[in-house]
Amino acid sequence: MSQHDQYEIRRFRAGRPDDGAAGSGAVPPETEAWLQAVNRGFYDQAFTPRTLRREAGYYHADDRLMTGVYVADAPRYSVGAEVPVATFTSFTNTLSTGDALLPAHLISDVTVRPTHRRRGLLRRMMTDSLASAHGAGLPIAALTATEATIYGRFGFGVATQTSTVELDTTSRFALPMAEDGAVGVVELARREAIAEVAGDVFTRFHENTRGSVGRQAAYPARIDGTINGYREEPDLSVRAALHYDDDGAPDGYLTYRYVDGRGSTDAVPVIKILDLVATGPDSYLGLWNFIGNLDLIERVRYDTARIDDPLPWAMADTRGYRVTGRSDLLWLRVLDPIACLQARRYSGDGELSLAVTDPLDLAAGTFDVGVSGGVPSVQQTATGPRTDADVTIDVASLSSAFLGGATIGALADAGRIRGDETAIRKLARMFAVDRAPYCITHF
Ligand SMILES: CC(C)(COP(=O)(O)OP(=O)(O)OC[C@H]1O[C@@H](n2cnc3c(N)ncnc32)[C@H](O)[C@@H]1OP(=O)(O)O)[C@@H](O)C(=O)NCCC(=O)NCCS
């Protein structure tokens, strides 16, 4: 028997928990075994019946397609054969190009049990999923990655990055332009109120932010402390604040928590920002002005800041802003180059032919790309990458460059783009962006 023959792949939609009394409804057994397998894969604590029911409800609301890989028999005393040895989910949400919202094939919950690794299970689940998304006409796939070496081979490239920042909020902290209410009003909010306003505020942020991904159903509960690890009770240490526009409507919010700073390098009182969503510069600076001026607090930490954050430029003392880390967040994988390239505006006009190579042959082809007045027009001229195209790019690099997360110049210098220098410069001018793409959705 070949290794492949011992596995059965099953796909199913996340089952809805029964409508029993709160906390007592049953989750369909296949969904339960699958969710518990994901927990094991990420070393999380097992679900209780109540947290399982809640999780299943969110998966159902996202309309997730779950893939499980099963073995026919399991040895005595081992985890049963009803528990998958590998898991994978996909669901649809939108990716913002800043100019349009593209339907995106989101991939998550990728686990392979250590005892079944390196037998091609990830490759099978991934290639099947990408092929079916491509067949269904979805223009792009997206994921977030635990390791940077896994997904490039499937055509994914890093598309957005974020910084981890630490602010000194002692008397050194000052935002001159935010003084005297110049950037609007901020007020403490009830923790429970955040779920009511977060959706609308995020939607406005999402539509205008290149690189943003729509949030899954669990998000409001995740950011306001209702989901508290695997505990059943909410995290009551979560606090919230809202920024109001001139008409008194919320246009930004943040949730945060006091953390004991004693474990850190400086033993000082610290606030950790859990989620900060601002729909414009006023709400962004207004919220920072609030959090930076809390009494008794000496540091504020935030691990999802823009890499081109305006905050230090607004501070009187820029040295109070320290970047302590940087990491990739969103990985993109172009499936349909025409739909993707036509979903954004460009900075430079011109015409050139672009050959795209693809290890899975889903997005491969040669395309005439023309931009006039910033508006693109893209036509396919060959089903494969033609050797006489002006520029040749692999699909992972195209996915990184698509929203400006990687510059064309950097990709060319890294040997990821080939072509004559004039064409590469032209492509670089076209793709240039005024702000780095930014994603604050973890999925
Ligand atoms: C990462 C993981 C999903 C890989 O699953 P797998 O079934 O062993 O992978 P496959 O056998 O299908 O390997 C596919 C390819 O990826 C490579 N690969 C797999 N895991 C890798 C890793 N961690 N780092 C680098 N390459 C890796 C394999 O060498 C193989 O390459 P090839 O096809 O070019 O020869 C699995 O190790 C796992 O569950 N890890 C823990 C959870 C996790 O990190 N999940 C990812 C969440 S984003």
The ligand as an ORCA input file, in Angstrom:
! r2SCAN-3c Opt
* xyz 0 1
  C       4.045     22.802      8.469
  C       3.259     21.504      8.280
  C       1.805     21.856      8.051
  C       3.836     20.736      7.072
  O       3.028     19.622      6.771
  P       3.576     18.320      5.979
  O       2.408     17.483      5.626
  O       4.675     17.712      6.732
  O       4.167     18.966      4.634
  P       4.386     18.177      3.242
  O       4.920     16.819      3.526
  O       3.180     18.263      2.399
  O       5.510     19.082      2.635
  C       5.282     19.967      1.577
  C       6.572     20.701      1.303
  O       6.799     21.651      2.350
  C       8.079     21.417      2.946
  N       7.892     21.737      4.365
  C       6.971     21.219      5.182
  N       7.061     21.772      6.400
  C       8.051     22.678      6.337
  C       8.628     23.560      7.269
  N       8.188     23.636      8.526
  N       9.645     24.344      6.854
  C      10.101     24.272      5.585
  N       9.584     23.450      4.649
  C       8.584     22.656      5.028
  C       8.389     19.984      2.665
  O       9.769     19.768      2.665
  C       7.787     19.802      1.288
  O       8.627     20.346      0.304
  P       8.600     19.801     -1.227
  O       7.184     19.443     -1.552
  O       9.116     20.947     -2.002
  O       9.481     18.609     -1.177
  C       3.395     20.610      9.536
  O       4.742     20.408      9.802
  C       2.729     21.151     10.808
  O       1.584     20.831     11.088
  N       3.418     21.982     11.616
  C       2.872     22.514     12.875
  C       1.721     23.499     12.671
  C       2.064     24.612     11.725
  O       3.114     25.209     11.809
  N       1.162     24.909     10.795
  C       1.334     25.964      9.837
  C       0.388     27.038     10.208
  S       0.605     28.438      9.205
*
